[in-house]
Amino acid sequence: MKKKLDVAIVGCGAVAEYYHLPVLQRMPEYNIKYLVDLSKDRAESIKKRFRMSSKTETKFEKVLSDDQLDAVMILTPPTLHKDQIFLAAEAKKAIFCEKPLSMTVNEALEIVDICKKSNVPILPGYQMRFDGKYSKIKKLLEKKMFGELIGG
């Protein structure tokens, strides 16, 4: 049995740099095999900053062709999520996708459908929903401390 999961980080922006990579580096279960970004310089900069041995790549499709790759972490802008999730699902890679999962409810339903059909697990990244400050804001909103909520 494989000891570590080989993962590709897709999108090397602030979400990767300040949230996910610092945590992933402390988790021995994961091997960050690829850093994928449209900017090769950005991927190389992250690789250097975190002292990683990961490969850097600009083409997501190329990374997905790696049979040894187990999962992808999609940390790109939300407008790119649907297409990237579809590609990953078709390549049979497990998927973590940073919030929001999609731009519309219909896109979310399509994403769920393709992942089910491909038998690929997907985990939306809503991990901050239990953060104390958000719980406090939720309670204040429920008490209508700011008036009636009309959107969110």
C-alpha positions in Angstrom: 0.0 0.0 0.0 1.2 3.5 -0.9 2.3 5.5 2.2 1.8 9.0 0.8 -0.8 10.5 -1.4 0.7 12.3 -4.4 -1.1 15.6 -4.8 -1.1 18.4 -7.4 -1.6 21.9 -6.1 -3.5 23.7 -8.9 -3.1 27.5 -8.6 -0.2 29.0 -6.7 -1.8 32.2 -5.5 -2.4 33.5 -2.0 -4.8 30.7 -1.0 -2.1 28.1 -1.7 0.7 30.2 -0.3 -0.9 31.4 3.0 -3.5 28.7 3.8 -2.9 25.3 2.2 0.8 24.9 1.7 1.9 25.8 5.3 -0.5 23.1 6.6 0.2 20.5 4.0 3.9 20.6 4.6 3.3 19.5 8.2 1.2 16.5 7.1 3.4 13.5 6.3 0.6 11.7 4.5 0.9 14.0 1.5 3.5 14.4 -1.1 3.1 17.6 -3.1 4.2 16.2 -6.4 3.2 19.2 -8.6 2.7 22.9 -8.4 0.5 24.0 -11.3 0.1 27.6 -12.3 -0.3 29.5 -15.5 2.8 31.4 -14.4 5.8 29.2 -14.3 7.7 31.9 -12.4 5.0 31.9 -9.7 5.1 28.1 -9.3 8.9 28.2 -9.1 8.8 31.0 -6.6 6.4 29.0 -4.3 8.6 25.9 -4.8 11.7 27.9 -3.7 9.9 29.7 -0.8 8.6 26.4 0.7 11.8 24.5 -0.1 9.9 21.9 -2.1 11.1 19.2 -4.5 7.8 19.4 -6.4 7.7 19.6 -10.2 6.3 22.8 -11.6 3.9 22.8 -14.6 1.8 25.3 -16.5 -0.5 22.7 -18.2 -3.0 21.1 -15.9 -3.8 18.4 -18.5 -0.2 17.3 -18.5 -0.3 16.7 -14.8 -3.5 14.7 -15.0 -1.9 12.2 -17.3 0.4 11.1 -14.5 -0.9 7.7 -13.4 0.8 8.0 -10.1 -1.0 11.2 -9.2 -3.8 10.5 -6.6 -5.5 13.8 -6.1 -5.7 17.5 -7.0 -6.3 20.6 -4.9 -8.0 23.2 -7.0 -7.1 26.6 -5.6 -7.7 28.7 -8.7 -10.3 31.5 -9.2 -13.9 30.2 -9.0 -14.6 30.8 -12.7 -12.1 28.1 -13.5 -13.4 25.5 -11.1 -16.0 23.7 -13.2 -13.7 23.0 -16.2 -10.8 21.9 -13.9 -13.1 19.7 -11.9 -14.4 18.0 -15.1 -10.9 17.4 -16.3 -9.8 15.9 -13.0 -12.9 13.7 -12.7 -12.4 12.4 -16.2 -8.8 11.6 -15.2 -10.1 9.7 -12.1 -8.3 12.0 -9.6 -9.7 12.7 -6.2 -10.6 16.4 -5.9 -10.4 19.1 -3.2 -11.8 22.3 -4.5 -11.5 25.6 -2.7 -14.7 27.6 -2.1 -16.9 28.3 -3.9 -17.2 25.0 -5.7 -19.0 26.7 -8.7 -20.4 29.9 -9.9 -24.1 28.7 -10.1 -26.3 26.0 -8.6 -26.6 24.4 -12.0 -22.8 24.2 -12.3 -22.6 22.6 -8.9 -25.2 20.0 -9.9 -23.2 19.2 -13.1 -20.0 18.9 -11.0 -21.7 16.4 -8.6 -23.1 14.5 -11.6 -19.7 14.1 -13.3 -18.0 13.1 -10.1 -20.6 10.5 -9.4 -20.4 9.1 -12.9 -16.6 9.1 -12.7 -16.7 7.5 -9.2 -14.4 10.3 -8.0 -14.6 11.8 -4.5 -14.8 15.6 -4.3 -14.5 17.8 -1.2 -15.5 21.4 -1.4 -13.2 23.6 0.8 -15.6 25.3 3.2 -13.4 24.6 6.2 -13.6 28.1 7.6 -17.3 27.9 8.2 -16.6 26.8 11.8 -14.1 29.5 12.5 -15.0 31.4 15.6 -15.4 34.8 13.9 -17.8 33.4 11.4 -19.9 31.6 14.0 -20.2 34.9 15.9 -21.3 36.8 12.8 -23.8 34.0 12.1 -25.3 34.5 15.6 -25.4 38.2 15.2 -27.2 37.8 11.8 -29.7 35.4 13.3 -30.5 38.0 16.0 -31.0 40.5 13.2 -28.4 42.8 14.9 -27.8 44.4 11.4 -31.4 44.3 10.2 -32.9 41.9 7.8 -30.4 39.9 5.7 -31.3 40.1 2.0 -28.3 38.4 0.4 -25.2 36.5 1.1 
